[in-house]
Amino acid sequence: MCTLSASVLEMDGRGVCTAQARRAYLCCVFVALLMLPTWESLVHGQLFESDSKRFGNTKMDIKVREVERRERSSVIQVDIQSVGSSVGSSFFLLCSIRQLALQRGGFRHIIKIEEYPRRGQMLIGFLRAGGENPADLGPEFRKLGDHEQALDLDQFAAICAAMK
């Protein structure tokens, strides 16, 4: 049955929508679907991005982009055009991961698998506590063993605050 609008949709004598009414209805549905946000943004929110250029350093050009979001982990893509100083670039990457962990749920501890799932990417797992078994995050983390590889991001809070 056609219910969009009496002035737009017409029915034939048998109570069936006319072809013109069906086309108008489908056009309205299509436009409405185009205006909806993507499923990813509805379910998980906006994916994380960080760019070293925001600090005004012309020697460092690094971008960190979250390319996949899972329940308690994220795949990030690290694009490096220019490193600048090795210490500065390391802290930029670390502070970007810290910012991602905070946005994902205020996580303090992470575990990471570098060059996974492919080169230039990193799988970051978000731990509820430093002693949590990484295997709880998914099958990729089972090979890491115990919590010894967990990283406490709070130890870098002062450095990250100074970078802003």
trRosetta pair geometry for C-beta under 8 A, 3 or more apart (Angstrom, degrees):
i j d omega theta_ij theta_ji phi_ij phi_ji
1 15 7.3 -32 -113 164 89 95
1 17 7.5 136 -161 -42 24 99
2 9 3.8 -166 156 169 134 145
2 10 7.7 7 75 49 162 19
2 11 6.1 -165 33 -69 121 94
2 17 4.1 115 -48 -92 119 111
2 21 5.2 -25 -113 157 158 133
2 22 7.8 -108 -90 -73 116 58
2 25 6.5 -126 -132 -62 95 140
3 9 7.4 -8 5 44 10 159
4 8 5.5 -64 104 78 115 125
4 9 5.0 121 46 -32 99 125
4 21 7.8 177 32 -171 122 89
4 24 6.9 -162 74 115 162 104
4 25 5.2 -153 -39 -103 140 88
4 28 6.3 131 -136 36 137 162
5 8 4.2 62 67 17 106 106
5 9 6.2 133 60 6 53 90
6 9 7.0 -63 -115 56 21 82
8 21 7.2 121 130 -129 70 78
8 24 5.4 -163 167 146 108 151
9 17 6.2 -51 -168 -129 108 102
9 18 8.0 166 -170 34 63 86
9 21 4.0 79 -145 -150 71 116
9 24 6.6 -155 -82 75 71 128
9 25 6.5 43 -93 -58 118 107
10 17 7.5 106 78 -151 47 59
10 18 4.9 -2 84 11 96 126
10 20 6.8 20 37 74 112 109
10 21 5.1 -150 40 -58 61 123
11 14 7.9 -126 165 69 97 50
11 15 5.5 -3 173 -143 138 30
11 16 6.2 136 -157 62 87 26
11 17 6.0 -56 -102 -90 71 39
11 18 6.8 -171 -119 -23 19 81
11 21 7.2 -17 -68 -2 49 170
12 15 7.6 -55 69 14 64 19
12 16 5.4 -12 39 61 102 84
12 17 8.0 40 -1 118 82 7
12 18 5.7 117 -47 -76 88 84
17 21 4.3 -130 -169 91 95 125
17 22 5.1 117 122 -57 127 83
17 25 7.2 -28 -163 -7 155 142
18 21 4.6 97 53 5 76 103
18 22 7.2 -139 95 -5 41 85
19 22 5.7 -52 -148 35 33 111
19 23 6.4 34 153 -19 65 104
20 23 5.8 -53 -149 35 32 112
20 24 6.4 32 153 -19 64 106
21 24 5.7 -53 -148 36 32 112
21 25 6.3 33 153 -20 65 107
22 25 5.6 -56 -148 38 31 112
22 26 6.2 29 156 -16 67 108
23 26 5.8 -56 -145 40 30 109
23 27 6.2 34 155 -23 64 107
24 27 5.7 -53 -148 34 29 114
24 28 6.6 30 153 -18 62 105
25 28 5.8 -56 -153 35 31 111
25 29 6.5 29 151 -17 65 106
26 29 5.6 -53 -145 38 34 112
26 30 6.2 38 154 -22 66 106
27 30 5.7 -53 -147 35 29 113
27 31 6.5 28 155 -16 64 105
28 31 5.9 -54 -147 37 30 108
28 32 6.3 31 154 -19 64 108
29 32 5.7 -57 -148 37 30 113
29 33 6.4 30 154 -19 65 106
30 33 5.8 -56 -150 35 30 110
30 34 6.6 32 153 -20 63 104
31 34 5.7 -53 -151 33 33 114
31 35 6.7 27 154 -17 64 108
32 35 5.9 -62 -153 36 32 109
32 36 7.0 42 149 -33 64 98
33 36 5.7 -43 -154 15 38 116
36 42 7.7 -8 169 -60 101 129
37 41 4.4 -91 159 83 122 125
37 42 5.5 151 87 -55 107 83
38 41 4.9 89 58 11 83 99
38 42 7.0 -146 96 -6 43 88
39 42 5.6 -57 -148 37 33 114
39 43 6.1 20 160 -10 69 111
40 43 6.2 -65 -144 43 24 101
40 44 5.8 -38 -180 38 64 110
40 47 7.3 -7 146 -45 126 105
40 69 7.3 122 -164 37 101 115
41 44 7.0 -75 -115 62 21 70
41 45 6.3 10 -155 -163 59 14
41 46 6.0 23 -128 -78 99 52
44 47 7.6 39 108 -74 119 70
44 69 4.7 136 -179 96 158 147
47 65 7.1 44 133 -179 117 79
47 66 4.3 -152 -176 82 93 104
47 67 7.2 68 -174 -90 148 19
47 69 6.3 -146 -108 -35 88 118
48 64 7.6 -25 125 119 101 95
48 65 7.4 165 96 -155 64 38
48 66 4.0 75 47 -11 86 126
48 74 7.2 24 27 -173 124 159
48 76 7.6 -42 81 -105 114 106
48 99 7.4 152 -156 110 128 95
48 100 4.7 80 174 -111 174 95
48 103 6.1 146 -90 69 118 150
48 104 8.0 -54 -42 -53 135 93
49 63 7.2 -17 -166 -171 90 95
49 64 7.0 158 -156 88 43 61
49 65 5.1 2 -111 -110 83 74
49 66 7.1 -108 -60 17 54 79
50 54 7.7 -89 -167 15 66 133
50 63 7.1 161 85 -156 54 50
50 64 4.4 2 55 55 101 105
50 65 7.9 -157 29 -68 60 44
50 92 7.8 172 137 171 124 88
50 96 3.9 -163 66 -130 162 113
50 99 6.5 118 -80 64 135 141
50 100 7.8 -95 -24 -49 125 97
51 54 5.5 107 81 -21 84 96
51 62 7.7 169 -152 89 43 51
51 63 5.2 -8 -106 -108 75 82
51 64 7.9 -151 -67 28 38 66
52 55 6.1 -46 -177 25 59 109
52 57 6.2 -56 157 60 100 112
52 60 4.6 -93 152 123 146 106
52 61 6.1 -163 65 -123 119 20
52 62 4.4 67 -19 46 131 81
52 63 7.3 -109 4 -65 82 45
52 84 7.6 -154 161 -4 149 139
52 89 7.6 -25 -101 -116 151 71
52 92 5.1 11 -103 -160 105 154
53 56 7.5 61 180 -71 50 22
53 57 7.5 -126 -114 56 35 66
53 61 6.6 27 -60 -120 95 72
55 60 7.7 4 63 68 121 123
55 92 7.6 -113 -3 -107 146 113
55 163 6.4 -51 -105 -180 133 85
57 60 4.6 18 112 33 126 101
57 84 5.9 20 151 -112 128 155
57 88 7.0 178 -151 166 167 144
59 82 6.3 -130 169 137 47 125
59 84 3.9 107 113 -114 96 87
59 85 7.4 54 110 -19 134 69
60 82 6.1 -157 -132 101 24 88
60 83 6.6 -34 -119 151 78 25
60 84 3.1 -45 -66 -17 86 138
60 85 7.4 -54 -67 25 114 62
60 88 5.9 -121 -63 119 147 122
60 89 5.7 -173 -133 -82 121 86
60 92 6.6 158 160 -25 148 159
61 80 7.5 115 91 -165 68 47
61 81 3.8 -40 101 64 120 112
61 82 4.3 61 26 36 98 93
61 84 7.8 134 -2 -35 53 99
62 78 6.9 -13 -170 -170 102 86
62 79 7.0 158 -157 85 52 56
62 80 5.1 -9 -109 -107 87 70
62 81 7.3 -153 -74 25 41 72
62 82 7.8 -113 -46 66 70 52
62 83 7.4 49 -59 -116 113 43
62 89 5.9 122 -35 -142 149 95
62 92 5.8 121 64 110 136 140
62 93 6.9 -71 149 -67 151 86
63 77 7.9 0 109 104 91 90
63 78 7.6 163 85 -154 52 41
63 79 4.5 -2 56 57 98 106
64 76 5.6 -2 -172 -180 90 126
64 77 7.4 158 -155 79 42 52
64 78 5.6 -8 -105 -105 74 72
64 79 7.9 -162 -71 25 32 70
64 93 6.6 140 -72 -127 133 65
64 96 4.3 106 42 152 157 153
64 97 7.6 -111 -172 -56 157 65
64 100 7.8 -105 134 -44 128 129
65 76 6.5 152 78 -158 37 72
65 77 4.7 -13 62 55 95 100
65 79 7.3 22 5 -1 107 108
66 69 6.2 40 160 -66 124 90
66 74 5.0 -45 -138 -177 110 127
66 75 7.2 111 -160 75 61 50
66 76 5.4 -45 -96 -99 53 77
66 77 7.9 179 -92 15 7 77
66 100 6.5 146 -66 -131 121 127
67 75 5.3 -57 64 100 89 99
67 76 6.8 132 7 -130 83 23
67 77 4.9 64 -31 -22 127 109
67 121 7.1 -69 35 -123 133 119
68 74 6.8 162 86 -160 59 55
68 75 4.0 27 47 35 104 114
69 74 5.4 -14 -110 -111 62 88
70 73 4.6 3 61 62 118 83
70 74 6.8 -161 25 -78 76 38
70 75 7.8 72 -13 -17 103 85
70 138 7.0 -6 143 -51 153 152
72 125 6.4 38 126 -159 89 74
72 126 5.0 -126 -175 57 78 93
72 136 8.0 -18 76 119 155 86
72 137 5.2 -119 95 -132 114 84
72 138 7.7 179 63 -24 93 101
73 123 5.9 12 174 -179 127 89
73 124 6.1 166 -158 85 73 50
73 125 4.6 -30 -99 -100 104 61
73 126 6.5 -165 -84 5 46 79
73 137 5.5 91 -51 176 116 116
73 138 6.3 -79 2 10 142 133
73 140 7.9 166 150 58 175 127
73 141 7.7 -160 -79 -43 144 125
74 100 6.3 -117 55 168 157 131
74 104 6.8 -127 -33 -85 127 145
74 123 7.6 169 85 -152 37 50
74 124 5.1 -10 59 58 84 102
74 126 7.8 51 -3 -30 92 107
75 116 8.0 -113 -124 114 98 67
75 117 6.4 -24 -126 2 137 97
75 121 5.6 4 -178 -178 98 121
75 122 7.3 159 -154 78 55 39
75 123 5.5 -26 -99 -98 73 68
75 124 7.8 172 -91 17 22 75
76 97 7.4 -117 -4 -97 164 85
76 100 7.2 -78 -77 -84 133 170
76 121 6.6 161 82 -155 44 68
76 122 5.2 -15 58 59 94 90
76 124 6.2 31 -5 -8 113 118
77 120 6.2 19 -155 135 74 97
77 121 5.4 -34 -97 -99 58 83
78 93 6.7 18 -127 -123 133 115
78 120 5.9 -150 59 -174 73 65
78 121 7.2 166 11 -100 78 29
78 122 6.5 37 -17 -4 117 111
79 120 7.1 38 -83 -171 55 120
80 83 6.2 21 -173 -76 123 72
80 89 7.5 48 -127 -159 119 136
83 86 6.4 5 159 -86 129 56
83 89 4.8 -57 -166 -46 76 159
84 88 5.2 -62 110 81 122 131
84 89 5.7 152 55 -53 94 98
85 88 4.1 83 63 11 99 108
85 89 6.6 -174 82 -8 49 85
86 89 6.0 -56 -142 40 28 107
86 90 6.2 33 156 -23 63 108
87 90 5.8 -55 -148 34 28 112
87 91 6.5 22 156 -13 64 107
88 91 6.0 -59 -148 40 29 106
88 92 6.3 33 153 -23 65 105
89 92 5.5 -48 -145 33 34 115
89 93 6.4 34 156 -17 65 103
90 93 5.9 -57 -152 37 30 109
90 94 6.2 27 152 -16 65 111
91 94 5.5 -55 -140 42 34 113
91 95 5.9 30 161 -16 69 109
91 156 7.5 -179 -140 -161 83 123
91 159 5.8 -109 -147 154 124 127
91 160 7.6 -164 179 -81 93 63
91 163 6.7 -179 137 -72 115 139
92 95 6.1 -59 -143 41 25 105
92 96 6.2 29 155 -23 62 108
92 163 7.2 166 -96 -155 63 150
93 96 5.7 -55 -149 33 28 113
93 97 6.6 26 154 -16 63 105
94 97 5.8 -56 -152 36 30 109
94 98 6.4 33 149 -21 65 105
94 153 7.8 172 175 -131 87 88
94 156 5.7 -108 142 -166 125 169
94 159 8.0 16 94 97 126 131
94 160 7.6 -121 110 -76 89 105
95 98 5.2 -47 -144 35 37 117
95 99 6.4 42 153 -22 65 101
95 156 6.7 -138 -81 140 73 125
95 159 7.0 -128 -73 110 115 92
95 160 3.9 158 -125 -117 107 97
95 163 5.6 -29 -122 44 178 154
96 99 5.7 -50 -150 34 32 112
96 100 6.5 35 149 -19 63 104
97 100 5.5 -51 -149 36 34 115
97 101 6.3 37 152 -21 66 104
97 110 6.6 -109 159 37 117 171
97 112 7.6 -38 -144 -75 150 136
97 124 6.0 -172 -146 -115 107 148
97 153 7.3 -142 108 -108 93 128
98 101 5.7 -53 -149 35 31 112
98 102 6.5 31 153 -18 64 104
98 153 4.4 157 -113 -171 94 128
98 156 6.1 -136 -65 84 149 119
98 157 7.6 -176 -173 -89 149 57
98 160 5.5 -86 73 -89 150 160
99 102 5.8 -53 -150 35 31 111
99 103 6.4 29 153 -16 65 108
99 160 7.5 -178 -50 -169 87 134
100 103 5.8 -59 -148 40 30 109
100 104 6.1 27 156 -21 66 110
100 124 6.9 72 103 89 137 161
101 104 5.8 -55 -142 36 29 111
101 105 7.9 -63 177 52 54 67
101 106 7.9 9 139 161 74 9
101 107 4.2 -98 -176 72 95 100
101 108 7.3 143 143 -72 132 12
101 110 5.6 -104 -91 -59 137 119
101 124 7.4 -113 -72 156 92 132
101 126 5.8 160 -134 -113 86 104
101 153 5.8 160 60 -6 154 166
102 106 5.8 25 -146 -105 57 42
102 107 7.2 -125 -72 43 31 61
104 107 6.0 -16 79 4 104 116
104 126 5.6 -138 106 -71 138 159
105 126 6.6 102 50 154 113 153
107 110 6.6 89 130 -68 125 81
107 126 4.0 -101 -92 -161 169 106
107 127 6.7 116 -163 53 115 45
107 128 7.5 -83 -123 -93 90 35
107 153 7.7 74 114 21 75 135
108 130 7.9 -57 102 -53 103 85
108 152 6.4 0 149 -151 94 71
108 153 5.8 -153 -170 46 48 93
108 154 5.3 -4 -156 -34 107 106
109 126 7.7 114 84 -166 59 49
109 127 4.0 -50 99 70 107 113
109 128 7.6 -15 50 69 112 17
109 129 6.4 42 21 164 145 15
109 130 4.7 -170 -100 -83 150 60
109 132 7.3 147 92 27 139 108
109 150 5.0 8 -176 177 115 117
109 151 6.7 153 -154 74 62 44
109 152 5.7 -29 -97 -98 81 57
109 153 7.0 -163 -87 1 27 86
110 124 5.5 -23 -166 -170 129 94
110 125 6.2 141 -164 75 68 54
110 126 6.0 -32 -105 -101 79 48
110 127 6.4 -177 -96 9 21 91
110 150 7.1 154 78 -156 29 70
110 151 5.3 -22 64 58 81 98
110 153 6.3 54 2 -42 104 114
111 124 7.7 148 76 -160 41 49
111 125 4.5 -14 60 59 90 111
111 127 6.2 73 -13 -37 97 118
111 134 4.9 -58 62 -110 170 122
111 137 7.3 -165 54 5 119 157
111 141 6.4 87 98 -138 134 120
111 144 6.3 102 171 150 136 169
111 149 5.7 72 -137 106 102 98
111 150 5.2 -56 -72 -101 93 63
111 151 7.0 150 -90 9 42 82
112 122 5.5 -2 -169 176 114 113
112 123 6.7 153 -156 81 59 54
112 124 5.2 -18 -102 -104 89 64
112 125 7.1 -165 -78 18 38 75
112 151 7.2 -4 -1 7 102 130
113 116 4.2 -19 121 38 109 143
113 122 6.8 165 79 -162 49 64
113 123 4.4 1 51 54 102 105
113 125 7.8 55 -8 -16 92 104
113 140 6.3 -112 7 152 162 112
113 141 7.2 -136 -38 -93 123 66
113 144 7.2 -115 -78 -69 100 120
114 122 5.3 -23 -115 -112 52 97
115 118 7.3 -67 -178 142 61 22
115 119 5.5 -5 -144 -107 92 51
115 120 7.6 56 -117 2 63 30
115 121 7.1 82 -143 61 24 62
115 122 7.3 13 -20 -87 28 66
116 121 6.5 -100 84 98 27 95
116 122 6.7 53 51 -134 71 33
116 123 4.7 -48 97 -4 107 110
116 140 6.8 145 158 -170 142 131
117 121 6.0 -18 41 90 58 142
117 123 6.8 76 -38 -55 67 113
118 121 5.3 61 58 20 66 123
123 140 6.0 -44 131 127 168 150
123 141 8.0 -139 122 -67 127 86
125 134 6.1 94 93 -148 160 91
125 137 4.1 24 -149 -168 127 169
125 138 7.4 -152 -108 27 118 99
125 141 5.4 46 -62 -86 159 141
126 137 7.5 142 46 -117 50 124
127 130 6.7 96 113 -94 140 25
127 132 4.5 177 -160 52 103 126
127 134 7.2 -59 -84 -94 116 66
127 137 7.4 -70 -81 -60 70 123
127 147 7.6 107 -145 -129 160 103
127 150 5.7 -29 12 -133 162 125
128 132 5.4 103 46 -59 81 148
129 132 5.0 123 58 -33 74 96
130 147 5.9 102 152 173 62 131
130 150 5.0 158 -153 108 67 144
130 152 5.9 -17 -91 -76 123 100
131 147 5.0 -119 -133 -13 35 173
131 150 7.8 -114 -60 21 22 158
132 136 6.0 -77 169 36 104 139
132 147 6.5 116 56 -96 39 120
132 150 7.6 111 51 -91 77 148
133 136 5.2 105 80 -19 85 99
133 146 7.0 -60 -118 -130 72 55
133 147 7.0 -88 -91 -54 36 90
134 137 5.7 -42 -173 17 58 116
134 141 4.0 -131 152 165 98 118
134 142 7.4 -168 103 -79 90 25
134 144 4.8 -24 81 70 156 129
134 145 7.5 43 36 68 123 34
134 146 7.8 137 7 -174 98 13
134 147 7.0 159 -30 -92 88 55
134 149 7.3 -9 -45 65 147 109
134 150 7.3 -164 -65 -71 103 92
135 141 5.8 -165 -90 101 32 93
135 142 4.4 58 -116 -103 95 70
135 144 7.9 -163 -57 49 67 90
136 141 7.8 -44 48 87 44 137
137 140 7.8 -61 104 62 99 85
137 141 4.5 49 64 12 109 156
138 141 5.6 91 62 11 68 102
138 142 7.9 -104 110 -27 42 85
139 142 5.6 -31 -157 -4 45 119
140 143 7.6 -56 174 19 39 102
141 144 5.3 -40 -170 13 63 123
144 149 5.6 -104 180 45 114 147
145 148 7.1 -13 105 32 113 104
145 149 7.2 101 65 -3 93 118
146 149 7.9 133 86 9 52 83
147 150 4.7 -19 -171 -7 78 125
152 155 5.3 77 99 -11 99 105
153 156 5.9 -62 -169 39 57 105
153 157 7.5 90 136 -59 72 76
154 157 5.3 -8 -160 -32 53 117
156 159 5.0 -57 -168 46 73 115
156 160 5.5 73 134 -25 90 105
157 160 5.9 -62 -146 40 27 109
157 161 6.2 29 157 -22 65 108
158 161 5.7 -53 -145 34 30 112
158 162 6.5 29 155 -19 62 106
159 162 5.8 -58 -153 34 30 111
159 163 6.8 33 149 -26 63 104
160 163 5.6 -51 -153 26 36 115
160 164 7.5 46 151 -33 61 94
161 164 6.2 -44 -164 9 38 114
